[in-house]
Amino acid sequence: MSPFLSLISKVCLTALLATGTACLYRMALGPKAADRALAFDALANVFIGIICVFCIQWESALYFDAVWILTLVGFLGTASIARYLERGRVF
């Protein structure tokens, strides 16, 4: 891996860590359930980004299947939470 790409991946991981910390803060202290749901969705996307950056660093496509699964689970979780907050029930 080139030194430039290594530096950029470290900067990206640092930014993702800061974003994840902010999401955890919002999940813990969010005044409404909708704020917590949005923070959960953002945190799921942060985890997906971290996995993608690690795949680039390790020059491996092994974990991209996990990215697809986490994306699907995150979307379904957010959609079900939004439906529950809107209607009071999931189904």
C-alpha positions in Angstrom: 0.0 0.0 0.0 1.3 3.4 -0.8 2.2 5.8 2.0 -0.5 8.3 0.8 -3.2 5.7 0.9 -2.1 4.6 4.3 -2.3 8.2 5.6 -5.7 8.7 4.1 -7.1 5.5 5.6 -5.8 6.5 9.0 -7.5 9.9 8.6 -10.7 8.2 7.6 -10.6 5.8 10.5 -10.0 8.8 12.9 -13.0 10.6 11.4 -15.2 7.5 11.6 -14.2 7.0 15.3 -15.2 10.6 16.1 -18.5 10.2 14.3 -19.2 6.9 16.1 -18.5 8.6 19.4 -20.9 11.4 18.5 -23.5 8.8 17.6 -23.1 6.9 20.8 -23.5 10.2 22.7 -26.7 11.0 20.8 -28.0 7.4 21.5 -27.4 7.8 25.2 -28.8 11.3 25.6 -31.2 11.8 22.8 -34.3 13.6 24.0 -36.6 11.6 21.7 -36.8 8.1 20.4 -36.5 9.4 16.8 -33.1 10.9 17.7 -31.9 7.5 19.1 -33.2 5.7 16.0 -31.3 8.1 13.7 -28.2 7.7 15.8 -28.5 3.9 15.6 -28.7 4.1 11.8 -25.7 6.4 11.6 -23.7 4.2 13.9 -24.5 1.2 11.7 -23.2 3.2 8.7 -20.1 4.1 10.6 -19.4 0.4 11.3 -19.9 -0.3 7.6 -17.4 2.4 6.7 -14.8 1.1 9.2 -15.1 -2.4 7.7 -14.7 -0.9 4.2 -11.6 1.1 5.2 -10.1 -2.0 6.8 -10.7 -4.0 3.6 -8.9 -1.3 1.6 -6.0 -1.3 4.1 -5.7 -5.1 4.1 -6.1 -5.3 0.3 -8.8 -8.0 0.7 -12.4 -8.3 -0.4 -13.1 -10.9 2.2 -15.3 -8.8 4.4 -17.4 -7.1 1.7 -20.1 -9.8 2.2 -20.4 -8.7 5.8 -20.9 -5.2 4.6 -23.9 -6.2 2.5 -25.4 -8.1 5.5 -24.8 -5.2 7.9 -26.3 -2.8 5.4 -29.4 -4.9 5.0 -29.8 -5.4 8.8 -29.3 -1.7 9.5 -31.9 -0.7 6.9 -34.5 -3.2 8.2 -33.9 -2.1 11.8 -34.2 1.5 10.9 -37.4 0.9 8.9 -39.0 -1.1 11.6 -38.1 1.5 14.3 -39.6 4.3 12.1 -42.7 2.3 11.5 -43.1 1.6 15.2 -42.6 5.3 16.1 -45.2 6.3 13.5 -47.9 3.8 14.1 -47.2 2.4 17.6 -46.8 -1.1 16.2 -44.5 -2.8 13.7 -47.0 -4.9 11.7 
